[in-house]
Amino acid sequence: MTVTHFSRRRLLAASAALAVAWRARADDALWPARPVRLILPFTPGGSTDFQGRILCDMLTRNFGQSFYLDYKPGAGSNIGVAEVARAAPDGYTLGWITVASHAINPTLYAKLPFDHLRDFAPVSMIGQFPNLLVVNNALPVTTVPELIALLKREPGKYAFASSGVGTSLHLSGEMFKVMTGTDMVHVPYKGGAQAVMDVIGGQVHMTFGNMPTVLPQARGGKVRDIPAIAETVPGFLAISWHGVAFPARTPQPIIDRLASAIHRALATTEMQEKLAAGGSKATPLGPQEFAAFIRADTERWAHAIRAAGVRLD
């Protein structure tokens, strides 16, 4: 009697667990059954907002369910990204992640309200664009070897501008210094546009800038582009990138379904042209590839951050 009762209890428990598992699978297959929030950790109106709107529009059309932006700016994107990490892992909160939140800030900040590797499930990279080096037209260099030679002849004489301390543009310069054994003075600005204007005006000698900001000035002949740094400095890679991630423990079928939809869209001419209009190159990386890229990029930037002695509280 006792054995039979025990067996019945085990059978009922197993049946209940199986029912829960089947319901979970059914829910995953029906995803998204309601609107999906994409947390954007920046203010409206910038290039990131433009890219996020493109993505939401594409996903809304693809799934027939609304994807919408929820702006959570502040603290170098840490506020919005932390909210993603705390969200329920049910597939209805998605986060916009970047080189700042998931490669630079983990070393730059003494303490973060999230673990950038443990607390997220990367879905896909969306796009990337290089940080270009441009110089004032009066600077007597046209190639990377010429620039390195100039900086070594007179260490500390020349200055490079950036959009602010700890940004990828600042750290691109620090990475260049470390990998070439040169010395330059860093001049931080409150934005990339003003930094480029002062390079044009000759107040500073050069800047590492996001391609959408500096390329039009180079094409217009107002500054000189110094291309192909990696050909002279092997291993140099300073790019800005963006992608999306769910909170950790989001069901894998949901992650895979979203990644597949994004990659199909990024393969279209329409999506590539829209991203290019915002200065970004479509760069689809799947969940595993994207996670591996984040780990490698974190180490790459950490080396530059430590060498520069930059630390934010």
VOGU-3710 file (C-alpha; in Angstrom, 3 decimals, decimal comma):
1> mtvthfsrrr> 0,000/0,000/0,000  2,778/2,397/0,989  4,861/1,426/-2,028  1,865/1,901/-4,339  1,107/5,293/-2,795  4,761/6,347/-3,148  4,838/5,216/-6,782  1,632/7,119/-7,508  3,102/10,281/-5,999  6,235/9,924/-8,089
11> llaasaalav> 4,143/9,347/-11,190  2,023/12,438/-10,509  5,127/14,547/-9,868  6,742/13,327/-13,065  3,561/13,995/-15,022  3,333/17,513/-13,608  6,972/18,209/-14,501  6,395/16,894/-18,019  3,328/19,094/-18,410  5,304/22,159/-17,326
21> awraraddal> 8,059/21,301/-19,799  5,552/20,879/-22,632  3,888/24,167/-21,759  7,275/25,893/-21,749  8,081/24,446/-25,174  4,700/25,540/-26,486  5,265/29,063/-25,120  8,701/29,191/-26,761  7,224/28,102/-30,096  4,552/30,813/-29,899
31> wparpvrlil> 7,054/33,557/-29,057  6,485/36,456/-29,426  2,864/36,357/-28,258  2,927/39,975/-27,028  5,013/43,139/-27,585  8,767/42,900/-26,996  10,620/45,760/-25,328  14,094/46,664/-26,617  15,948/48,699/-23,986  18,163/51,291/-25,637
41> pftpggstdf> 20,699/52,657/-23,093  21,055/56,000/-24,889  19,011/59,140/-25,482  16,657/59,491/-28,467  17,795/61,231/-31,616  21,308/59,882/-32,167  22,697/57,314/-34,574  22,049/54,528/-32,062  18,378/55,510/-31,922  18,291/55,392/-35,723
51> qgrilcdmlt> 19,773/51,896/-35,769  17,426/50,689/-33,014  14,366/51,956/-34,870  15,459/50,131/-38,012  15,817/46,897/-36,052  12,449/47,239/-34,300  10,685/47,995/-37,571  12,252/44,963/-39,213  11,379/42,618/-36,340  7,817/43,928/-36,111
61> rnfgqsfyld> 7,286/43,184/-39,793  8,952/39,783/-39,504  7,011/38,482/-36,506  3,757/40,426/-36,847  4,203/41,488/-33,240  5,343/44,853/-31,920  9,001/45,459/-31,012  9,475/48,884/-29,434  12,288/51,008/-27,967  12,451/51,890/-24,278
71> ykpgagsnig> 15,102/54,572/-23,646  17,175/54,151/-20,462  20,237/56,424/-20,851  22,923/57,242/-18,314  26,244/56,233/-16,757  27,905/55,324/-20,044  25,005/52,980/-20,926  25,302/51,099/-17,613  21,828/52,070/-16,336  19,914/50,627/-19,253
81> vaevaraapd> 22,109/47,565/-19,585  21,685/46,796/-15,863  17,903/46,840/-16,326  18,236/44,230/-19,067  20,290/42,027/-16,752  17,580/42,236/-14,050  14,656/41,553/-16,407  12,696/38,315/-16,464  14,288/35,846/-18,915  11,033/35,265/-20,789
91> gytlgwitva> 11,961/36,728/-24,179  10,006/39,954/-23,749  12,886/42,216/-22,692  15,749/42,605/-25,130  18,793/44,829/-24,677  20,916/46,896/-27,054  24,560/46,228/-26,196  27,690/47,914/-27,537  31,464/48,000/-27,364  31,034/50,345/-24,376
101> shainptlya> 28,778/48,163/-22,229  30,252/44,787/-23,114  33,931/45,361/-23,898  35,163/48,644/-22,390  33,113/49,327/-19,253  33,884/45,979/-17,544  37,504/47,121/-17,170  36,981/50,883/-17,169  34,597/50,955/-14,178  35,697/49,855/-10,726
111> klpfdhlrdf> 32,263/48,339/-10,118  29,326/47,560/-12,398  25,748/46,598/-11,470  25,988/43,571/-13,768  28,403/40,929/-15,025  28,667/41,442/-18,772  29,410/37,762/-19,447  27,316/35,968/-16,837  24,125/38,065/-16,852  23,369/38,128/-20,587
121> apvsmigqfp> 22,532/35,787/-23,436  23,989/37,338/-26,611  21,686/36,977/-29,612  23,404/38,652/-32,551  25,771/41,397/-33,528  23,924/43,880/-35,736  26,672/46,076/-37,142  30,051/47,639/-36,649  32,128/50,525/-37,922  35,823/51,257/-37,504
131> nllvvnnalp> 37,255/54,139/-35,540  39,206/56,049/-38,175  42,345/58,079/-37,570  42,264/61,498/-39,205  44,855/64,270/-38,912  45,018/68,014/-39,514  45,969/68,749/-43,109  49,093/70,640/-41,989  50,542/67,582/-40,232  53,326/66,300/-42,519
141> vttvpelial> 52,213/62,649/-42,628  50,143/60,573/-45,034  50,845/57,033/-43,797  50,973/55,166/-40,513  54,783/54,624/-40,644  55,273/58,363/-41,218  53,041/59,177/-38,249  54,847/56,722/-35,975  58,211/58,172/-36,986  56,986/61,717/-36,303
151> lkrepgkyaf> 55,643/60,800/-32,857  58,866/59,023/-31,939  61,013/61,949/-33,001  59,149/64,326/-30,701  57,353/62,345/-27,980  54,639/64,226/-26,139  54,528/67,128/-28,591  51,432/66,052/-30,498  47,861/65,723/-29,221  44,903/63,572/-30,173
161> assgvgtslh> 41,286/64,457/-29,464  38,467/62,135/-28,469  34,777/62,303/-27,588  35,560/61,814/-23,882  37,607/59,931/-21,310  36,999/56,183/-21,484  35,223/56,192/-24,838  36,255/53,790/-27,578  37,742/56,784/-29,415  39,958/57,739/-26,467
171> lsgemfkvmt> 41,009/54,144/-25,967  41,726/53,692/-29,678  44,403/56,335/-29,228  45,733/54,650/-26,105  45,821/51,313/-27,910  47,747/52,940/-30,754  50,275/54,390/-28,306  50,788/51,040/-26,560  51,161/49,039/-29,771  53,507/51,531/-31,486
181> gtdmvhvpyk> 55,577/52,646/-28,506  54,689/56,291/-29,093  53,546/59,108/-26,831  50,723/61,590/-27,484  48,705/63,930/-25,278  45,006/63,102/-24,937  42,529/66,006/-25,217  38,974/64,909/-24,283  35,874/66,661/-25,653  32,201/66,293/-24,855
191> ggaqavmdvi> 31,477/64,807/-28,253  33,098/63,529/-31,407  31,826/66,327/-33,648  33,601/69,074/-31,684  36,775/66,988/-31,567  36,808/66,764/-35,362  36,113/70,508/-35,710  39,178/71,298/-33,599  41,312/68,946/-35,690  40,133/70,851/-38,764
201> ggqvhmtfgn> 40,952/74,148/-37,021  44,385/72,969/-35,895  43,751/73,203/-32,133  44,657/69,505/-31,912  46,625/67,419/-34,378  44,487/64,301/-34,850  41,564/62,243/-33,628  40,234/58,732/-33,711  36,618/59,199/-34,756  33,601/57,053/-35,552
211> mptvlpqarg> 33,390/56,641/-39,304  29,999/58,412/-39,696  31,468/61,510/-38,010  34,881/61,791/-39,636  34,534/60,209/-43,067  32,515/63,087/-44,604  35,168/65,539/-43,368  37,939/63,412/-44,897  36,086/63,079/-48,196  35,553/66,831/-48,195
221> gkvrdipaia> 39,287/67,403/-47,821  38,982/69,116/-44,430  41,121/66,461/-42,682  43,430/63,728/-43,914  42,500/60,076/-43,395  45,331/57,787/-42,260  44,128/54,366/-43,429  44,981/50,739/-42,769  46,605/50,937/-39,337  46,519/47,139/-38,973
231> etvpgflais> 48,767/46,733/-42,035  51,550/48,529/-40,162  50,532/47,561/-36,602  49,604/43,853/-36,677  46,744/43,003/-34,360  45,444/46,566/-34,094  41,649/46,456/-34,066  39,632/49,400/-32,816  36,010/49,160/-33,855  32,684/50,250/-32,471
241> whgvafpart> 29,953/47,636/-32,647  26,399/47,053/-31,522  24,107/44,077/-31,101  21,321/42,660/-28,972  21,169/40,346/-25,980  18,534/38,819/-23,743  18,866/38,387/-19,991  20,707/35,198/-19,059  18,588/32,013/-18,851  16,260/33,092/-21,669
251> pqpiidrlas> 15,164/29,854/-23,404  17,503/28,859/-26,206  14,702/28,323/-28,782  13,707/31,990/-28,383  17,317/33,134/-28,733  17,813/31,030/-31,854  14,528/32,147/-33,418  15,377/35,817/-32,986  18,973/35,351/-34,205  17,725/33,614/-37,368
261> aihralatte> 15,266/36,439/-38,080  17,964/39,087/-37,615  20,408/37,266/-39,869  17,822/36,852/-42,632  17,147/40,576/-42,462  20,844/41,539/-42,444  21,300/39,523/-45,638  18,861/41,793/-47,501  19,938/44,776/-49,553  17,260/46,894/-47,854
271> mqeklaaggs> 18,634/46,325/-44,360  22,258/46,739/-45,425  21,501/50,053/-47,107  19,560/51,347/-44,093  22,388/50,477/-41,719  24,943/51,989/-44,101  22,974/55,240/-44,067  23,762/55,422/-40,347  27,425/54,565/-40,941  27,218/50,919/-39,895
281> katplgpqef> 28,162/47,763/-41,792  25,784/44,824/-41,310  27,739/42,195/-39,358  25,692/39,140/-38,369  27,276/36,969/-35,679  25,262/34,129/-34,121  24,809/33,638/-30,358  27,944/31,530/-29,817  30,118/33,569/-32,192  28,926/36,807/-30,657
291> aafiradter> 29,650/35,589/-27,118  33,178/34,567/-28,151  33,712/37,944/-29,851  32,642/39,800/-26,691  35,137/37,863/-24,563  37,981/38,549/-27,013  37,091/42,230/-27,414  36,972/42,686/-23,639  40,572/41,478/-23,387  41,669/43,657/-26,293
301> wahairaagv> 40,310/46,851/-24,726  41,416/45,870/-21,219  45,032/45,992/-22,335  44,644/49,581/-23,581  42,672/50,692/-20,505  45,235/49,340/-18,061  48,117/50,826/-20,033  46,393/54,220/-20,007  45,742/53,993/-16,262  42,113/55,017/-16,758
311> rld> 39,592/54,023/-14,081  36,100/55,321/-13,345  34,119/54,864/-10,115
//
